[in-house]
């Protein structure tokens, strides 16, 4: 090779850069498409439920992750499937056909009431404490000055009927906000306390009450509860959110019909 002021005679840096970028880009796509198959794969046929082959080339190799707070490890992909039996039936045999509930959809976890099988353990803060807890534990949280305190207020469902009273607020220690209202519902000896996600709540300052439009008053008695009176697990959070979310469609027969 003869150096004559150029980099090298016949050496095209533009072509080299273009090919280097192309190879890198395709390598990146290959890596990402393998990594995004760590959970939820292999896929299932929509009509039969039969597992579809993933292939060796595009399937990510197993990788073990160490969980925080000494909670062990998890290895993915693991090939485990959601084997729950749901109370629903296909409306038709063609792919993409909707499912029709065959039981109580809000409690059966169908449609908008569905929930993921998350770990049945509580979320933790960086220092290892339960992340979402009732304010009665005395962490120093208080309602901002000028904002209404929902504790002690009556709770009304979407049918304008009373469902119970707010006994406490559940706060997120990590983000310093209200996640749930704790509501005592029912009559003795069937009284129980349930959690209502704050995102489903409207605090009516003028009427001094809490309104939950997503469900009717009768539905509070059937809402999912927590194993512990002072903590909520990830699985319980998904079930609670799914229950009230399902009420948006299934609380009344009219909600499940087309809007005219």
Secondary structure by P-SEA (a helix, b strand, c coil): ccccccccccccaaaaaaaaaaaaaaaaaaaaaaaaaccccccccccccccccccccccccbbbbbbccccccccccccccccccccccccccccbbbbbbcccccccccccccccccccbbbbccccccccccccccccccccccccccccbbbbcccccccccccbbbbccccccccbbbbbbccccccbbbbbbccccccccccccccccccccccccccccccccccccaaaaaaaaaaaaaaacccccccccccc
